[in-house]
Amino acid sequence: MLEVADGVSLRVIEAGKPGDRPVLVFIPGWSTGGDIWHHQIDTFAKNHRVIAFDPRSQGESTKTTSGNTPEIRAQDLHALLERLGVRHPLLIGWSQGVQDIAAYVERYGTKELAGIVLVDAAVSDGTDGMATRAQETAAQFKMFAVYQAHQKEYLGGMMRAIISKPPSDDAIEGLVSTGMRTPPDVGVAMLIADMFGVNRTPALKKIDCPTLIIASAKSGELARQQAAANQIPRARLEKVEDAAHAVFVDQPDRFDELLKNFVAGLPANAAHN
């Protein structure tokens, strides 16, 4: 557990050892914890220092009634990196973690980053998107009500939808159990802040470091992810076939291969810890 703000501690997973390769920092999605990246942690800890964590109000980290936004989680991440002495990390964010990275870039820029990996989510365009995608927005608000009333059943269905190849029923139950640690009212507030709170697309033009976008070929946000890649000067998009939203769980070897190749192509002149 590492304190990142007054009264807020995050559960941190560390593996591997410091060296001359970039530190890989894995940021999980909504209602999940750092353990969801276990395959990547095991794979990359052989050659890198690897960090994953439970964001505030998720998993085993402190539950707070305020600050459950990408903007505050970006501050938490910045504090976490400082406390751990991490310089020039590669930030890898999935789903909600994509919003957290966009908020981080908006506040801190990219000059201290080795690179960015955005996994299967479009950067939110805030309330602008509500009118553009009215039907989708209405469906999302219906989903909030179901989640608030039937949290466990909702999470069970969600985990089976975002992971098309679950390793086992126990694995799904473990993810549901982690999700249940987030109070449902807080969970809804997080989703609203993620999806509709802030238009974070201006951050895309501020990204001045190597960037990889990894998307499920089935993603409903594929066009928006491609548009993001087009706005970032040093970005490319890779599609993963036969995978649902959690592409790194459904196709871990393909995901790890894409990540390894990206890391291998990063400039070697940045200092790492």
C-alpha positions as CSV (number, residue, x, y, z in Angstrom):
1,M,0.0,0.0,0.0
2,L,1.4,3.4,-1.0
3,E,-0.1,6.7,0.1
4,V,-0.7,9.0,-2.9
5,A,-2.9,11.7,-1.3
6,D,-4.2,12.6,2.2
7,G,-6.0,9.5,3.4
8,V,-5.7,7.7,0.1
9,S,-3.5,4.7,-0.3
10,L,-3.2,2.5,-3.4
11,R,-2.4,-1.2,-3.5
12,V,0.6,-1.5,-5.7
13,I,2.0,-4.7,-7.4
14,E,5.7,-4.5,-8.3
15,A,7.8,-7.1,-10.1
16,G,11.0,-7.3,-12.0
17,K,14.0,-5.1,-11.4
18,P,15.3,-1.6,-12.3
19,G,17.5,-1.5,-15.4
20,D,18.1,0.4,-18.6
21,R,14.7,-0.6,-20.0
22,P,11.5,1.5,-19.5
23,V,9.4,0.8,-16.5
24,L,6.0,-0.6,-17.6
25,V,3.0,0.8,-15.6
26,F,-0.2,-1.0,-16.2
27,I,-3.5,0.9,-15.4
28,P,-6.6,-1.2,-15.1
29,G,-10.2,-0.4,-16.2
30,W,-13.3,0.4,-14.2
31,S,-14.2,-1.9,-11.3
32,T,-11.0,-4.0,-11.8
33,G,-7.6,-4.2,-10.1
34,G,-4.0,-4.5,-11.0
35,D,-4.2,-8.3,-10.9
36,I,-6.1,-8.4,-14.2
37,W,-2.7,-7.7,-15.9
38,H,-1.2,-10.9,-14.3
39,H,-0.2,-12.4,-17.6
40,Q,1.6,-9.3,-18.7
41,I,3.2,-8.8,-15.3
42,D,4.7,-12.3,-15.4
43,T,5.8,-11.9,-19.0
44,F,7.5,-8.5,-18.8
45,A,8.9,-8.7,-15.3
46,K,11.6,-11.0,-16.8
47,N,13.2,-8.0,-18.5
48,H,11.6,-4.9,-17.0
49,R,10.5,-3.3,-13.8
50,V,6.7,-3.7,-13.9
51,I,4.1,-1.8,-11.8
52,A,0.4,-2.4,-11.6
53,F,-2.1,-1.0,-9.1
54,D,-5.7,-0.8,-7.9
55,P,-6.9,2.8,-8.6
56,R,-8.7,4.6,-5.7
57,S,-12.1,3.1,-4.8
58,Q,-11.2,-0.1,-6.7
59,G,-9.9,-3.4,-5.4
60,E,-8.0,-3.1,-2.2
61,S,-7.2,0.6,-2.5
62,T,-8.8,3.3,-0.3
63,K,-12.5,3.9,-1.0
64,T,-13.3,7.6,-1.3
65,T,-16.6,9.4,-1.8
66,S,-14.9,12.2,-3.8
67,G,-12.2,12.4,-6.4
68,N,-13.3,9.4,-8.4
69,T,-12.5,11.0,-11.7
70,P,-9.8,10.5,-14.3
71,E,-8.4,13.9,-13.4
72,I,-7.8,13.0,-9.7
73,R,-6.6,9.5,-10.6
74,A,-4.1,11.2,-12.9
75,Q,-2.8,13.1,-9.8
76,D,-2.7,9.8,-7.9
77,L,-0.7,8.2,-10.7
78,H,1.8,11.1,-10.8
79,A,2.2,10.8,-7.0
80,L,2.7,7.1,-7.2
81,L,5.4,7.4,-9.8
82,E,7.2,10.0,-7.7
83,R,7.0,7.9,-4.6
84,L,8.4,4.9,-6.4
85,G,11.2,6.9,-8.1
86,V,10.0,6.0,-11.6
87,R,11.3,8.2,-14.4
88,H,10.3,8.0,-18.1
89,P,7.8,5.2,-17.7
90,L,5.7,3.6,-20.4
91,L,2.0,4.0,-19.4
92,I,-0.3,1.3,-20.5
93,G,-4.0,2.0,-19.8
94,W,-7.0,-0.1,-20.6
95,S,-10.6,1.1,-20.9
96,Q,-11.1,3.6,-18.0
97,G,-7.3,3.7,-17.9
98,V,-7.3,5.4,-21.3
99,Q,-9.3,8.3,-19.8
100,D,-6.8,8.4,-16.9
101,I,-3.8,8.7,-19.3
102,A,-5.6,11.4,-21.3
103,A,-6.2,13.3,-18.0
104,Y,-2.5,12.7,-17.1
105,V,-1.3,14.1,-20.4
106,E,-3.6,17.1,-20.1
107,R,-2.1,18.0,-16.7
108,Y,1.5,16.8,-16.9
109,G,2.3,16.5,-20.7
110,T,4.4,13.7,-22.1
111,K,8.0,14.9,-21.8
112,E,8.6,12.6,-18.8
113,L,7.1,9.5,-20.6
114,A,8.9,6.9,-22.6
115,G,5.6,6.2,-24.4
116,I,1.9,5.5,-24.1
117,V,-0.2,2.4,-24.9
118,L,-4.0,3.0,-25.1
119,V,-6.0,-0.3,-25.0
120,D,-9.5,-0.6,-26.5
121,A,-11.2,2.6,-25.6
122,A,-11.8,6.0,-27.3
123,V,-10.7,9.1,-25.4
124,S,-14.0,10.6,-24.1
125,D,-15.4,13.7,-25.9
126,G,-17.5,14.5,-22.8
127,T,-21.0,15.9,-23.2
128,D,-20.3,16.6,-26.8
129,G,-20.7,12.9,-27.5
130,M,-24.1,12.6,-25.8
131,A,-25.9,14.3,-28.6
132,T,-23.8,12.7,-31.3
133,R,-24.5,9.2,-29.9
134,A,-27.8,9.7,-28.2
135,Q,-28.9,6.1,-28.5
136,E,-25.6,4.8,-27.1
137,T,-25.8,7.3,-24.2
138,A,-29.4,6.3,-23.4
139,A,-28.3,2.6,-23.3
140,Q,-25.4,3.5,-21.0
141,F,-27.7,5.3,-18.5
142,K,-30.0,2.3,-18.4
143,M,-26.9,0.2,-17.6
144,F,-26.1,2.5,-14.7
145,A,-29.5,1.8,-13.1
146,V,-29.1,-2.0,-13.5
147,Y,-25.6,-1.9,-12.0
148,Q,-26.8,0.1,-9.0
149,A,-29.8,-2.2,-8.3
150,H,-28.1,-5.6,-9.1
151,Q,-24.3,-5.0,-8.7
152,K,-23.2,-8.6,-8.5
153,E,-25.3,-9.9,-11.4
154,Y,-24.4,-6.9,-13.5
155,L,-20.6,-7.5,-12.9
156,G,-21.0,-11.2,-13.7
157,G,-22.6,-10.4,-17.0
158,M,-20.1,-7.6,-17.8
159,M,-17.0,-9.8,-17.1
160,R,-18.4,-12.5,-19.4
161,A,-19.0,-9.9,-22.1
162,I,-15.6,-8.2,-22.0
163,I,-13.7,-11.5,-21.8
164,S,-14.8,-13.9,-24.5
165,K,-12.2,-16.6,-23.4
166,P,-12.3,-16.6,-19.6
167,P,-9.5,-18.9,-18.2
168,S,-12.0,-20.4,-15.7
169,D,-15.2,-19.7,-13.8
170,D,-13.1,-19.0,-10.8
171,A,-11.3,-16.2,-12.7
172,I,-14.6,-14.6,-13.5
173,E,-15.7,-14.9,-9.9
174,G,-12.5,-13.3,-8.8
175,L,-13.1,-10.4,-11.1
176,V,-16.7,-10.0,-9.8
177,S,-15.4,-10.1,-6.2
178,T,-12.9,-7.3,-7.0
179,G,-15.7,-5.3,-8.6
180,M,-17.9,-5.7,-5.6
181,R,-15.3,-3.8,-3.5
182,T,-16.3,-0.6,-5.3
183,P,-19.6,0.8,-3.7
184,P,-22.2,1.0,-6.5
185,D,-23.0,4.7,-6.1
186,V,-19.2,5.4,-6.4
187,G,-19.0,3.1,-9.4
188,V,-21.8,5.0,-11.2
189,A,-20.1,8.3,-10.4
190,M,-16.9,7.0,-11.9
191,L,-18.6,5.9,-15.1
192,I,-20.3,9.3,-15.5
193,A,-17.0,11.1,-15.0
194,D,-15.2,8.7,-17.4
195,M,-17.7,8.9,-20.2
196,F,-19.3,12.4,-19.9
197,G,-17.4,14.5,-17.4
198,V,-14.7,16.1,-19.5
199,N,-13.9,16.3,-23.2
200,R,-10.4,14.9,-23.1
201,T,-9.8,14.7,-26.9
202,P,-7.7,17.9,-26.8
203,A,-5.1,15.9,-24.9
204,L,-4.5,13.8,-28.1
205,K,-2.8,16.7,-29.8
206,K,-0.5,17.2,-26.8
207,I,0.9,13.6,-27.0
208,D,4.5,14.0,-28.2
209,C,5.9,10.5,-27.5
210,P,5.6,7.1,-29.2
211,T,2.1,5.9,-28.9
212,L,0.5,2.5,-29.6
213,I,-3.3,2.0,-29.7
214,I,-4.4,-1.7,-29.4
215,A,-8.0,-2.3,-30.2
216,S,-10.3,-5.3,-30.4
217,A,-11.3,-5.7,-34.1
218,K,-14.8,-6.0,-32.7
219,S,-14.8,-2.7,-30.8
220,G,-17.7,-0.5,-31.3
221,E,-15.3,2.4,-30.8
222,L,-12.9,1.3,-33.5
223,A,-13.5,4.3,-35.7
224,R,-13.0,6.7,-32.8
225,Q,-9.8,4.9,-31.8
226,Q,-8.5,5.2,-35.4
227,A,-9.4,8.9,-35.4
228,A,-7.3,9.3,-32.3
229,A,-4.4,7.5,-33.8
230,N,-4.6,10.0,-36.8
231,Q,-4.4,13.0,-34.4
232,I,-1.3,11.7,-32.5
233,P,1.9,12.4,-34.6
234,R,3.8,9.2,-33.5
235,A,0.9,6.8,-33.1
236,R,-0.2,3.6,-34.8
237,L,-3.2,1.4,-34.3
238,E,-3.1,-2.4,-34.1
239,K,-6.3,-4.5,-34.2
240,V,-6.5,-7.8,-32.4
241,E,-8.8,-10.4,-33.9
242,D,-11.0,-12.8,-32.0
243,A,-10.9,-10.8,-28.8
244,A,-13.5,-8.9,-26.8
245,H,-12.9,-5.7,-24.8
246,A,-10.2,-7.2,-22.5
247,V,-7.9,-8.0,-25.5
248,F,-4.9,-8.7,-23.3
249,V,-6.9,-11.4,-21.5
250,D,-8.5,-12.9,-24.6
251,Q,-5.3,-12.9,-26.7
252,P,-2.5,-12.5,-24.2
253,D,0.3,-13.8,-26.5
254,R,-0.7,-11.5,-29.4
255,F,-1.1,-8.5,-27.0
256,D,2.3,-9.2,-25.4
257,E,3.9,-9.5,-28.9
258,L,2.6,-6.1,-29.9
259,L,3.8,-4.6,-26.7
260,K,7.2,-6.2,-26.9
261,N,7.7,-4.9,-30.5
262,F,6.6,-1.4,-29.5
263,V,9.0,-1.4,-26.4
264,A,11.8,-2.6,-28.6
265,G,11.3,0.4,-30.9
266,L,11.4,3.0,-28.2
267,P,14.3,5.5,-28.2
268,A,17.2,4.1,-26.1
269,N,18.4,7.5,-24.9
270,A,15.8,8.1,-22.1
271,A,16.9,7.5,-18.5
272,H,14.9,4.7,-16.7
273,N,14.6,3.4,-13.2
